Amino acid sequence: MNVRGNELATAATTATILRQAQATRFATLDALLPPTAPNPDGELITAALPDGQLAGGVLVHTENGPGTLASLWSARHLWELFPLVGQHGPAGMDALLRAWRLLLDRSIEATDPDTACLVTWPSRDVEVSRVLLDHGFVPLSVLAVRTEPVSPVPPFPAGTVVRRARPGDLDVAVQLALAELSYSALVGTTMRRPDAATLKRESLGYRITHGDPVWLAERDGVPIGLAECWLTDADPATMRRFPVPPGRWGYVNTVSVLPGARGAGIGRALVSVAHRELGLAGAVGSYLYYNPPNPLSSVFWPRQGYRPLWTLWEIRPAGALR
């Protein structure tokens, strides 16, 4: 084996050891955390700790150009770090972020306002949370899960009906989704893009046409709320991103209630129907993303039985990493 081959073999062995140690640490933090998925292809980063041990990670650069759905919740240029810090926890993360900062110094793109750094990490790892805060990251979003048994659907507010969306409802569904997007852009990762209406129309049109569970809430026949969901089979072994435990899950993508109708129980009615129907379709639970800075969703979703599993820590622009 040549020198380069030896280096690659050593790096692979180190990554395996770090991944195993990290999985053990994650298991002590949160019993719901699934096994760590293999890292994606990207740029390998390593950092030495004071005692000579190593932390590592994979850095992936993604460009979310016009016409991409991800551009509605992500910067145009996104640098995402998949850390492998083993059992080193906060010390490993600190060393890795310092190494990342040096890499960004060489990137002209990192100074662009429409750029971001992203690290996704277990929500209950408060020691590492402190390190991320110190380096300038903000917890803009969480992946939250609900594994409680489905509760009975409460009585609807007077005059309210919840029904499945049909192809003819696409226009109003898009309007409701855009209302949620506008609000979320003030308090989270959502980005206002010129093509937002087109992207939402394409996405919702696909879901409704293919029979995915999308519901409308109507009050006296007027649409005032939307719940867009679907079913997904989680297999951590094949998922690049940070997964939920194995099984069939309901994913709650968008829940929107028009401003004038909020506070009347419409959102709770929509979500209760969604939970019941997703459970009847075989879901072991449901998950979603919400923004902790959002004064509505940060209160609403915990009341519906959701709790954070992964926190998405972000810096915008990317060059603000400390």
N, C-alpha and C positions, 0 to 999 in steps of 0.2 A: 504494500500500500504506500502511495507517495505521501509527501508532507501534507498536501492539500486534503487528501483522503483521511489522514490522521486527524486533521483539524475538524473536519466535518463529523467524523465519528465521535470525537470528544465532545463537540457541541451537542450532538444528538443525545449522548449519554447524560450530559449535564441537564439538558432540557427535560429528559425523562425523570431524573431525580427531583428536579425542582417541581415538576408537575405533580408527582406523587406526594411530595411533602406539602404542596399547596392544597391538594385535594383533602389531605388529612386535616390541615388547619381549617379549611372551609367546613368540614363536617362537624368540627367542634363549635363553629360559629352559628350554624343554622341547619337544622335537620332537613329542611326542604331544598337545600342547594343540591343540584344533581352533580354527577361526576363532571369534572372539567373537560370541556370539548377540546379536541386538538386545535392548536393554533393555526390560523390561516397562513397562506404564503405572504411574505412581506420582508421588510428589512429587519434583520436581527440586531437587537441592541443588547449589550452586556454592560454591567457595571460592577466594580469591585467594592465590597464592603470593607470597613476598617480592619477586620480580622482576616482579610484575604479571600473570603468566600465570595461567590458570584450571585448576582441576580440577573435575570434576563427578561426578554420580551420581544414581541414582534410588532413592528410599526407598519401600519397599512395606510396608504394615501389613497383617498377616493375623491373623484371629481363628480359632483352632482350638478350637471349642467341643466340648461333649460329643457323642459319636457320630461324631467325625471321626477317621479313621485317623491323620492327621498329629499328633493330640494325644498319640499314644504316644511320639513322639520330639521333640516341640516344645512350647514354652510356649504357654499359652492365647493370649497376645498377643505376636506376633512382629514386630519391625521388622527388615527385611532390606535391606541396602544393596548396590546394584549399582554399584560404583565405576567411573568413567571418569577415570583419572589420566594417560592418555597415556604419554609417555616420562618423566614426572616421578617415577614410582616412589614411594619412601618420602616425599619431600617432599609430593607430591600427596596421598598417603593421610593423612599427618599433618594437613594443612590440612582435608581433607574430614571427618575424624573430629572435629576441633575444631568445625566447623560443625554436625555432627550433635549434639554434646553440647549446643549452644545450643538446638537444636530440642527435645531431650528435656526441657530445663528447663521448657518450656511445657506438658508433658504430665503430667497427674495420673496417668494409667494406668501410666506408666513406673516408678512407685514400687511397684507391685504385685509380690509375690514371684513370681507365675507369669507373668513377662514375660521377654523376651530380645531382645538385639541380635545380628544374624548378618551376617557377611561371609564370602563364599567366595572364596578366592584361590589362585593356583597354589602348590603345595606347595614348589616349588624357588626361590621368590622370597624368599630369606632376609632380604634388606634390608627388605622390607615386613613380614616376620614380626616383626622387631624393633619396628617401629612399632606393630603390633597388640598385641604384648605390653605395650608401654609404656602403651597406652590401656586396659589391663585385660582384653583378650580372651584366651581360653583355647582351644587347639586340641583341641576335644572330639571331633572326627570328621574322617575323611579319606575321600575317594572314591579308591579304589585300583583299578588296572587290572592285568590279566594278559594278555600278548600272546604268551607262549611257546607253542611247539607242544605239543599234548596228549601227555602222558607216558603210558606204559603203566600200567594200574591195578595197584597193588602187591597182594601177597597180603593177604587180609583176616585180621584176628585170628581165632583159633580160635573156631568156633561162630558167626561173624558172617555175616549175609546182608544185602545192600543191595538193596532192591526199590522199585518205584514205589508211591506211596501210592494207595489206593483210597478211594472215598467212605465205606466202613465204617471207615476209619482216622482219621476226622476228630477224634474225641474225644482219642485219644492224640497226634495231631499238635498239637492245641491245647495240651495239657499240656506237650509238649516246647517249643513256642514260648513259652509263659508262663515256663518255667524260664529260657530265654535272656533274656527281657525282665527278669525279676527281677534277674539278675546284671548286665545292662547298665545298669540303673538306678543301680547303685552306682558306675559308672566311666565314664559317658558321658552322652549326651543323652536317653536313654530316660526316660520319665515313667511312674510307676505311676498308673494311672487306674482308677476304679471300674468302668468299662465295658470294661476291657482284654480280658477273656475273650470278651465278645460281639464286639468288633471283630476279634479274632484269628480267631474262629470264622467270621465272615462272609468275611474275606479268604482264609483257607486253604480254606474250602468252595468259594469261587469258583475258586481256582486248581486244586484237585483235580478239581472237576466239569468244568472246561473243558479238562482234559488238559494243563495246564502241568506242566513237569518238577518234581515234588515227590517226594523219596525218603525212605524210612525205613530205618534200620539196626536190625537185630534181632540179639540175641545169645541163642542157644538159644530162639528164638521170642518173646523179650520185646523190645518196642520200646525202644531206648535213644538213638536219634539221629534227627535230622530235617535235611533240606536242602531249602529252598523256593527255587525258581529260576523264571525265565521268560526268554523271548527278546524282545528289543526292537530295533527299527530306529532307529538314531541319525541324526538329520538336524539338524545344528547350526543351520541356517538357520531352523528352525521351533521350536527348543527355547528356552524361556525361561531355563531353568536352565543350569548349567555342564556342558556335555556331554562325551562321549567322542568320539573321531574317528568320521567317518561309517562306516556299515556295520551289519551285524547282530551284536549283542552278546548274550552271556548275562549276565543279572543275577542275582546271588546275594543273595537278600534275607535269609534266616535260615538259619544253621547252628547246631544245638543238640545237645549231648550231655549226658545226665544227669550230675550231679556224680560219682556213684559209678563211672561208666564212663569218665571222662576220663583221658587219659594212656596209653590202651591202643591208640591208632591208629584209633579209630572215626571221628573227625572227618576224618582223612586219607583213609580209605576212602570216606566219603561224598563228599568234595570231588573225589576222583579220578574217581569215577563221574560226578559232575556235569560235570566238565570234558570227559570223553570224550563224553558224550551231547550236550552243548551244541555241541561241535565237529562231531559227526556231523550235527547239525541246521543247520549252516552258520554258526555263530558265528565271527567273526574273533578273538574274545577274550572275556574276561569282566571284569565290574567289580562292586564292592560298596562298602559303607561299613563302616568299623570304627573303634573308639575307641582312639586312642593311649594313654589312661590305663589301658586294659584290659590287665592283665598276661598274659592268655591270648591274646586275638586279636592284640595288637601283636607277638607272637612267631610265632603260628601262621600268619597270612596272608602275611607276607613269605617264610616257608618254602615256601608253596605257589606262589610266583612273583609275588605282587602287590606293587606299589609305589605310593606316593601320587602322585596327579595333582593333585587339588584338596584344600585343607584348609578345613574349615568352622570358622571362628573365632567363638566365642560368648561372650556375657556374660549372666549371669543373676543378679539381675534387670536389666532394661534400664537402670534408673537408675544402675547401677554403672559405666557408661561414664565413663572419665576423659578 
